[in-house]
Amino acid sequence: MSHSTPNRLDDLVARSRRDQAEREQGYREQALKMYPWVCGRCGREFTRVNLRELTVHHRDHNHDNNPSDGSNWELLCLYCHDNEHQRYTDATPGSGNTASTSSATHNPFAGLAGLLDDSDRGGDDPKT
């Protein structure tokens, strides 16, 4: 790896982050002008003091889909926005959340048949 490669990578990352921040600033400002400062889920109202807690959510989860009419945006508070993304992640197959899709490995009734078998209890059978 040459000496200039790390600098090129650093420049690329910095430019990418700067471009993303500019895109976000653009659609955030548009959405704040377009919609009332109210969370679309919980109804919490915002003022200039706490406006940083109001986020723009992309309904189709594609952050590059920013139509000028705002049809892919909704304003959500931080908490509702996090909840929405968690619900989306949980509902996406292969998202890494195996807790809801894994099957149980322990069978609490595995020995029940043996416990209920009369011959194992030895004495309850009237023929004995």
C-alpha positions as CSV (number, residue, x, y, z in Angstrom):
1,M,0.0,0.0,0.0
2,S,1.5,3.3,-1.0
3,H,1.8,6.3,1.3
4,S,-0.9,8.2,-0.6
5,T,-3.6,5.5,-0.3
6,P,-4.5,6.2,3.3
7,N,-4.8,9.9,2.5
8,R,-7.1,9.1,-0.5
9,L,-9.2,6.9,1.7
10,D,-9.4,9.5,4.4
11,D,-10.4,12.1,1.8
12,L,-13.0,9.8,0.4
13,V,-14.6,9.1,3.8
14,A,-14.5,12.8,4.7
15,R,-16.1,13.8,1.4
16,S,-18.8,11.1,1.8
17,R,-19.7,12.2,5.3
18,R,-19.8,15.8,4.2
19,D,-22.1,15.0,1.3
20,Q,-24.4,12.9,3.5
21,A,-24.6,15.8,6.0
22,E,-25.5,18.2,3.2
23,R,-28.2,15.9,1.9
24,E,-29.6,15.4,5.4
25,Q,-29.5,19.1,6.1
26,G,-31.3,19.8,2.8
27,Y,-34.3,17.4,3.3
28,R,-34.5,18.1,7.0
29,E,-34.8,21.8,6.4
30,Q,-37.4,21.1,3.7
31,A,-39.4,18.8,5.9
32,L,-39.3,21.3,8.9
33,K,-40.7,24.0,6.6
34,M,-43.3,21.7,5.1
35,Y,-44.7,19.9,8.1
36,P,-45.9,21.1,11.6
37,W,-43.3,20.5,14.3
38,V,-45.2,17.5,15.8
39,C,-44.2,13.9,16.1
40,G,-46.2,11.9,13.6
41,R,-46.6,9.0,16.1
42,C,-46.9,10.2,19.6
43,G,-48.1,13.7,18.9
44,R,-45.4,15.5,20.9
45,E,-45.0,19.1,19.9
46,F,-41.6,20.8,19.4
47,T,-40.3,24.3,19.7
48,R,-37.0,25.9,18.6
49,V,-35.6,24.9,22.0
50,N,-36.1,21.1,21.5
51,L,-36.3,20.9,17.7
52,R,-33.0,18.9,17.6
53,E,-35.1,16.0,19.0
54,L,-37.4,16.0,16.0
55,T,-36.1,13.8,13.1
56,V,-37.0,13.1,9.5
57,H,-38.0,9.5,8.9
58,H,-38.0,8.0,5.4
59,R,-41.1,6.0,5.1
60,D,-39.6,3.6,2.6
61,H,-36.3,3.4,4.6
62,N,-34.3,4.7,1.6
63,H,-32.4,7.8,2.7
64,D,-31.6,8.7,-0.9
65,N,-35.3,8.9,-1.9
66,N,-36.1,12.5,-1.2
67,P,-38.9,13.8,-3.4
68,S,-39.4,17.5,-3.2
69,D,-43.0,17.1,-2.3
70,G,-42.0,15.3,0.9
71,S,-44.1,12.2,0.3
72,N,-41.4,9.9,1.6
73,W,-40.9,11.8,4.9
74,E,-42.5,12.1,8.2
75,L,-41.3,13.9,11.3
76,L,-40.8,11.7,14.3
77,C,-39.3,12.3,17.7
78,L,-36.1,10.5,18.5
79,Y,-37.9,7.8,20.5
80,C,-40.6,7.1,17.9
81,H,-37.9,7.1,15.1
82,D,-35.8,4.6,17.0
83,N,-38.9,2.4,17.6
84,E,-39.8,2.6,13.9
85,H,-36.4,1.4,12.8
86,Q,-36.3,-1.4,15.4
87,R,-39.7,-2.6,14.2
88,Y,-38.5,-2.5,10.6
89,T,-35.3,-4.5,11.6
90,D,-37.3,-7.0,13.5
91,A,-39.7,-7.6,10.6
92,T,-36.9,-7.9,8.0
93,P,-35.9,-11.6,7.3
94,G,-32.2,-12.2,7.8
95,S,-31.7,-9.0,9.8
96,G,-29.8,-10.9,12.4
97,N,-32.6,-11.0,15.0
98,T,-32.8,-14.8,15.6
99,A,-34.6,-14.6,18.9
100,S,-38.0,-14.5,17.2
101,T,-37.3,-17.2,14.6
102,S,-35.3,-19.7,16.6
103,S,-37.0,-22.8,17.9
104,A,-36.8,-24.0,21.5
105,T,-34.2,-26.7,22.2
106,H,-35.4,-27.6,25.7
107,N,-38.5,-29.9,26.1
108,P,-39.9,-29.6,29.6
109,F,-42.2,-32.6,29.0
110,A,-39.5,-35.0,27.7
111,G,-39.7,-37.4,30.7
112,L,-43.4,-37.0,31.3
113,A,-44.5,-40.2,29.6
114,G,-42.2,-42.2,31.9
115,L,-43.5,-40.5,35.0
116,L,-47.1,-41.3,34.0
117,D,-46.5,-44.9,33.0
118,D,-48.2,-47.2,35.6
119,S,-45.6,-49.9,35.4
120,D,-42.8,-47.5,36.5
121,R,-44.8,-46.4,39.5
122,G,-45.2,-50.0,40.7
123,G,-48.2,-50.3,42.9
124,D,-51.2,-48.5,41.6
125,D,-52.2,-51.4,39.3
126,P,-54.9,-53.5,41.0
127,K,-53.7,-56.7,39.3
128,T,-50.4,-56.6,41.2
